[in-house]
Amino acid sequence: MLIELKNLSKININAFQNDLISWYSQEHRDLPWRKDQDPYKVWVSEIMLQQTRVDTVIPYFERFLNWFPTMADLAAANEDKVLKAWEGLGYYSRVRNLQTAVKEVQEKYGGVVPDTREEISKLKGVGPYTAGAILSIAYGVPEPAVDGNVMRVLSRILSIWVDIARPSARKVFEQAVRELISHEDPSSFNQALMELGALVCTPTSPACLLCPVRDHCQAFAEGVQNELPIKTKKRKVRQVILATAVLSDESGKFIIHKRPSSGLLANLWEFPTIEINHPLQTDRNHLEELFQDKAKTKVKLEKVIGQVEHVFSHLVWNLKVYVGSIDQLGKSDDWKLVSAEDMEQFAFPVPYQKVLQVYQQSLNE
């Protein structure tokens, strides 16, 4: 670690802090979670921003805070409503963990988010980055909040040649932040590093001529800014072939299914879906049998109306979309018959929102 941070001695830390924070105070984006330093709002925004673009998050954040303006509101909310508020953001375990942790804050800490790393790190779903972000941004504690943006910026500033895809690399960058962070304004310092990575020190073609800390950057001085950070490629994702069916009964209601309480897309709703493990399983009669076994009702498939692809971090779903009809549905908590209007009340993950769009488009053809 000491070898990787050898370039710290080349940095005028006070000048670096001043240049970075001055730029941030003038150039930072006007984002809804920056209007105050409410720990709850900071927490929600940081969880939403994990693996999600800022522009995508803004409307979700505003809706979420409209539905659950306080931690007490979120703690008391029905999980289905919470999942509906999160619908489309993906990685649904994030919001389940958030609600679980908020309940613990309500019960154990009297509704006040802990202000020490030891306590806040014990909350479900709060990892090193989220803990550091809340502590520094909301409470002004000089703790590192190291995400991909921060690792990219500091790998260039300090010419750090470690693979940022390796979990062990985070410790190197956390140590770098501890050395560099402003103790007078850690909130602005950490947000400035993140903002710099998002707006200027981008993954490809960094805008070095616009960078407020270019004079401190070792990679720029050496002309190697485009070679950093070092990051190994992710392993190849797995392809999964699925068949899904939009099925309705005589009254025009649609059958939907609640996914299991654990695993991928847990507790979210879907249209009946089966995995295709062999090309021969695409025979219409065989597919009808598979859907009938799953839904426990007679199924008649009419035709294929489209194809949907959805990319997860570790796999890709390819869904062939069918339309058809069903007989009467037996009583079940996991299966429901709902009208098109009532379907709005249920949280569907993005793949099935795409399926619904394919179905709606087919009605207009």
Buried (B, 14 or more C-beta within 10 A) or exposed (E): EEEBBEBBEEBEEEEBBBBBBEBBEEBBEEBEBBEEBBBBBBBBBBBBBBEBEBEBBBEBBEBBBEBBEBBBEBBEBEEBBBBBBBBBBBBBBBBBBBBEBBBBBBEEBEBEBBBEBEBBBEBBBBEBBBBBBBBBBBBBBBBBBBBBBBBBBBBBBBBBBBEBBEEEBBBBBBBBBEEBBBEEBBBBBBBBBBBBBBBBBEEEEBEBEEBBBBEBBBBBBEEEBEEBBBBEEEEEEEEBBBBBBBBBBEEEBBBBBBBEEEEBBBBBBBBBBBEBEEEEBEEBEEBBBBBBEBBEBEBBBEEBBBEBEBEBEEEEBBBBBBBBBBEEBEEEEEBBBBEEEEBEEBBBBBBBEBBBEBBEEBEEE
